[in-house]
Amino acid sequence: MTVRRRRHAKIVATLGPASASTEMIRSLFLAGVDVFRLNFSHGTHEQHRERLAQIRKVEQELGRPIGVLADMQGPKLRVGTFAAGPIMLNAGSSFRLDLTDKPGDVTRAYLPHPEIFAALKPGANLLLDDGKLRLQVKKSGHDFAETEVVVGGALSERKGVNVPDVVLPLSALTQKDRRDLEFALELGVEWLALSFVQRPEDLDEARALTRGRAGIMTKLEKPSAVEALDAIVDKSDAVMVARGDLGVELPAEKVPGIQRRAVRECRRSGKPVIVATQMLESMINAPVPTRAEASDVATAIYHGADAVMLSAESASGKFPVEAVQMMERIIGEVESDPYHRQLLESLQTPAQPTSADAICTAMDVIAGLLRVAVIVTYTTSGSTSLRAARERPVPPILSMTPSLATARKLALVCGVHSVKTEDVSGVAEMVERACKCAQEEGFAQPGDTIVISAGMPFGTPGATNLLRIAQV
């Protein structure tokens, strides 16, 4: 059977204990999931291998390319242990962090990260336990920091530490991440998500390690990355607005504006963008979301995000399929709203003076003038389809590619229905195959008009220079 989405925006779902079976993965895909996320912060390599095999089995059964995103853990900064269990820090009290490897108490704690001390200066803030506690540095050295408790509370061992005010001399890839990255590439994932990106240069090591074997997705979660957003988007293949970590290091009221700016910048660059974290959080334990959560998902779609993502809702929640179905309904409702189309058009950025931009802009204009059933793109690397999707056209985009990896990768991109097909050798064959595929995939009927774009000579990546109008 042909699985065809009736919406443009995509759904990403995280796999975990609640979704670790072929039957559940199949159910999630049929409910609306386009890309599955493997979270390397949890699980073993063998578990991830098994889940990828299950995804590929479902893909083969249903005949649709499914994208897979491997999410790297990144550096995790944590305090050490406490001699007598959790402590209570009171506002105004002093608290020392140091490199002395012994259990802490109400006056001090072990912080096994010399990189933090090397970067700290008086006045810098330290956030503990996902931002619940706040310390301000009064004095620091190469192996200690004397702080004052600004916001107090209970602190137990191994809780996380965030340093929002400084750029730490840390790579975005730990030794564990490098092992995980190579393993994920051996499995054949389409996307690699990098945590703890602080500056554009952090992407260079991952780019060298991947050697083009997967797309690099930056998780936007650090204030310094937000400050360098344009440069980071330019160096990335995609971006995830990771609002959970972002909301720890920045005031909550700043996150919506950053989300909107990130989506706009990615649309300008033609890079896929995911809005993630806490989208339908209440559905971890409840069969329906709050109205605020439904509005949150809708807002991401109104802004033009390529995809929205489920985390614990699908990984460990009680209602994973219902959460996907809810996202599907919300997206459908938004995309049927005339205001959604008006908003997308108002946010469209100007085309660049290139052949690819000229072709795709003309294609969008034609789709608006004629009753075009579908836009067909022939692509090898995916660039033609990505460029067409940047325009957010009204008709769906049927992306035809000889590369299964490209077809899977494009499963993340707004409006794109990707199909693996043999390469073509001439324009007549291109038109014939496009018309046939448009019918087989349920996009067009005899007599319908379709628009076709491709690059010549055929099979040349990034050479979009051909536009053709055809009748099925």
N, C-alpha and C positions, 0 to 999 in steps of 0.2 A: 504494500500500500504506500501511497505518497503522503508524507506528513508535511503539511503546509500550514505555517502560522498565518493568521489573519491580522496580525499586528506588525508594526515596524520595530518597536523597541524590543530588546532581548532580555532574557532572564538568566541569571547565573545562580546556581545553587551549590552550597558546600556539602560535600559528603562526609558522613561521620557515623557513629554508632546507630543512629536512627535510620540511616539510609544505606547500610552496607550490605546490600543484597542485589542480585541481578533483577529480581522482581520489583524492588522498590525503585531502582534506577530507571527501569522501564516505565514504571508508573509516573515518576517525576518527569521524565522526558515527554511522555504523552500528555501530561498535565500542562507542559509549557516550557520546561527547562531547555535552554539552547547550549549552555556551557556549564560543565561541572568543574567545581573547584576542589583541588586536593590541598588541604591545609597541612603543611609540613611542620607546623608547630606541634602537631599531635600525630600519633600513629607511627608505625614502623615502615621501613621501606617495603617489606613484604606485604603489609596491608595496602599500601598505595599501589603496589604492583597488581594486587588482586582486584582492587577497585577499577584500575584502568582497564584491566582485562574484561571486567564486567561491562564497562562503558562501551568498549569495542564490540562486545557480543551484541549488545542492544543496538548499536549502530548498524551492524551487519544485518540483524533481523529486520530492522525497520527501513533500511536503505537511505538513511539521512546522515550526512556528516555531523558529528558532534564535537564541539571544541572542549579542550581540557586545559585548565589553568592550574599550574603548580605555584603555590604561594609560599615563599621562603620566610622563615621565622625572623631572621635578622637578629642583631644584638639585643639581649635581654638584660637590663641592668636591675640588680636586686640587692637588698640589704641581706645581711647574714642572719644568724639565729640569735635567740634570746635565752639567757640562762634560766629564767623563771617563767617562760611563756610570754604571751602578749603583754605589751606595756601600754601605759596611757601617757601621751604627750599633751601637756597643757599649754595653751597660748601664752607667750611671754617667757617661757622657760628656755634654758639653753640645752642644746643637744649636739653632740660631737659625732662626726662620721670619720672613720679612719681605716687604715690598712692593717690594723692589728687583728690577726685571725684568732679571735676568741669570742665566745658568746657575749652579746650585749646586755644592757640594762636600760633603766630609764634615763641615764645620762649619756649613753653612747651606743653606737652600733658599728659593726664591721661592714664596710662597703668595698668589695673586692674589685674595684675598677679604677686603677691609677689614672686612666685616661680622663676620668671625670675631674679628679683633683687638679690635673695639669691644666684644665681649661677654666676652672672656677675663678671668679673674682668677687670681691665684696659687693653685695647687692644682688647677686644672682639668686634665683629661686630654684628650689628643689621640690618636686612634687612626689609624694609617696602614695602607694596604694591607689593607682588610677586617679590621682589628683585629690583624694579625700583629705590629705594632710599637706600643708605647705610650710617649708622651711626657707629662711632667708640667710644667706651666707654673710657672716660678719668678718671672718678671718679665714684664710686658707693657705695651705702649703702643698708641697708635692705629695704628701701622704696623709693629709687631714683636712677637715673643714669644720670650723666652729660656726654653729648656726643658732638662730633664734626661731622658735616655733611661732609661726604666724597664724596658722589654722591647725588646731590640735585634734586629737582623737586617738582611738585605739590603733596600735600598730603591731602586727604579728610578723613572724619571721618569713623571709623569702619574698616579701612584697616588692613590687616593682618601683623603680625610681625613674622619674622623667626630669630632664634638664632643659627647659624650654628656652632659656635665655642665651645659650651659648652653642656654638658649633663644636661638637666633640671630635677629637682626632681619632675617629673610629671608621673603619670600612663598613659599608652596608652589608657586606658578606662576611660572616664568621666562618671558621673552619667547618662547622656543621653545615652551614649554608652551601659552601663549595661542594661538599660531598652530596648534599641533597640536590643541588643544581645539576651536577653531572648525572646523578641517578635519574632525575626527571627527564633530562635530555635523552638518555638511553631508552627510557620508556617511550619517548616520542610525543611529549606534550606540545601543545601549540603556543602556549603563553607561559611566561615566567614572571611572577609578581615579586618585586623587591621591596622589602621593608627597610625602615630607618634611612631612607635617602635624605641627606641633608643638603647636598649641593649637586650641580650637574655632573661634576667629575666622578661622583659615586657610581654613575652608570657605566663608566668606561671599562671597569674590570669585568662586569657582567657581560658587556658587549663582546669583549675579547674571549671570554670563556664560552659563550654560546655559539660564536662563529656562524651566525645566521640560522641556527637550527631551531630557534623559537623566537617569538616576539617578546620584547622586554616591556613589562608594564611597571610603571612607577606607582607605588602606593603613597599618596600625598597625605602625610601624617605629621610632619615636622614644620614648625614655624619658619625655619630657614629655607625649607623647600618651597613654601608658599611665597617667600620673598623673591625666589629665583624661578618662579613658575614658568615664565615664558621660555627660558633656557632649558628647563627640565622637560617641558613638553616637546621642545624641538629635538632633544636627545632620546626621547622615549618613543616606543611604538604604540603605547596606550597608557592611560592613566586611570588609577582607581582613587576616588575620593574616599579615603578611609576615615570616616567621621568619628569613629570611636576613639582612636588614638589622637586624632586631630583635636577633638573636644577635650582631651585631657590637658594638652599643652597650650591650648588657646582658650580664651573665654567662650562659653557656649554661644553667646550672641554673635560671635564673629563667624561661626562655621557656615551658616546659610549663605552669607555673602561670598565666602571662599568657594563653596560648592558651585555657586552660579558662575563665578569668575573662571573656575577650572573648566566647567562644561563649555563655556563660551570660547576659551582659549583652545581647547581641544577641537571644537568644531571649526575654528578658524584654520587650524593646522591639518584638519582632516584625520585626526587621530581618535580612535575609539575611546570613550570615557565611561567608566562604571561608577555609579553612586552606591555606596555600600555602608553597612553596619547599622543595626537597630532599626531597620526599615519596618519590619512587622514583629518586633521583639515580643509583644504580648502573646503572639501565636506560638511561642515555645511551649506555653502551658494552656492556651485557650484556643478554641476552634475559630474564633473571629478576632480581628484586630481592633484596636481603638480607632475612633474616627480620625484622630490626629495622625496615626500611622498611615491610614489610607490616604490622607491628604499629603503626607510626606512623600509617599511613592508617586502620587500624581504630580507633585511639584517637580520632581526630577524629570518626569516625562515632558511636562510643559516646557522645561528649560532646554530640552533637546538631548538628554543623555542617551547614549547608545544602549545602555543596559542598567538594570537594577539588580542588586544581589541579596541573597539570603545567606545568613551565616549559621548561627545556632538554630534558627528556625527549621532548617532542613537537616542539619548535622546531628542535633541531639534533641530536637523538639518532639512533642507528642503528635503534631499535626503537619508533617512535612508536605504531603500532597496538597492539603487544604491551603497551606501558605502559598504554594506555587499557583494554585487555582485562583486565589485571591489576587495575587499580583497580575495574573493574566486578565482578570476582569477589570481591575483598575486601569491597566494600560489600555485595554479596549475602550473603556469609557472615555478616557482622556483623548485618545486618537480620533474618536467620533465627534468630538467637540470642535465646531468651526473655529473657536478662539485658539485652539491648539495650532492649527495651520497658520493662522494670522501671526501668532507669536513666533513660530519657527521662521517665517519669512521675514519678520521684523528684525530677528537676530542674525540673519544671514550676513556673512562677511564678504567683502568684495573679492571677485576672482583675480587671480594673478595673470600677468601677460605671458601665459605659456600655452602650448598646443593642447595639453590635457585639460587645463581650466577652460579654454575656449570651447572644446568639444563638449565637456560636461555641462557648462553653462547653457550652451545651445540645446543640449539634450533636455535640460530642465524646462527651457522655454517651449520647446516643441511639445513636451508632455503637458504643458499648461494650455497650449492652443488646440491640440488634437485630443481626441478621446483615446489616449494611449493605454492599452491594457497592461503592459509591462515594459520595463527597460531591461534590455539584455546586455550584459557586459562580458566580453571575452577577456580573460586575464590569466597570466601565468604566476606572477608574484602576488597578485591581489591589489595592486596599486590602482588599476582602472576602476575596480568596484569600490575601493575606498574613496576615490575621488568623486565618483558618482554619488555615493552616500553622503558626502559632505554637503551636497545641495539639499538634502532631505526632500527628495521629490515625492509627489503624491503617489504615483504608481510604485509598486514593489520593484525591486531590482533582482533580476534573475542572473546570478553570476555563474558563468560557465568556465571551468578551468580544468586543465589536464592533471593538475596536482591535487591529490587528496589532502595533503598537509595544508595547502592554501584554502581548500574548501572548508576544512575544519576550522581554520583560523578565522575565516570570515563569518563563522557562526555568531561571533560577538558583535558584528557591525549592524547598526540600525538599518532596517529595511532590506537587508540582503538575504536572499534565499540562494544558497550556493549548491551547485551540482558539479560532480566530477564527470568530465566528458573527454573524448579524444580531441586532440588539437586539430585545427582545420588548416587547409592549404590554400584556400582561395575565397574570394568574396561570395561567390555563388554558393559554395558549400557552407560558408558561415551563415548566410541568410536561411538556407534550407534547414540547417540543424537548429538554429535559434527558433524558428517557427515550430518545428517539431517538438522541441523541448518545452517551449512555452505551453503547448497543448498538453503534453504528457504530465507536466507538473501542475496543471490546473490553473494556469494564469491567463490563458487566451483560448478563444474559440475561432473557428473558421470565419474569416471576414474582419477580425479584429486587427487593429494597428499596433505594431510594436516598434520600438526604437532600439537600434543596436549600436554599441560602440566597441571599438577594439583598437589594437595597435598593429601597424604594418611596418616591416614584415611580421607575420604572425609568429608568436612564440618569443618575441623580444620584450623583456620586462620593462615596464615603465614608458612604453612608447604609444600612449593613447593619441591617435591622430585620425581616426576614421569614424564617421557617423553615417548611419543608414536607416531610413524609414522603410518598413516593409509591411505587407499585408499577409496575414496568416492564411 
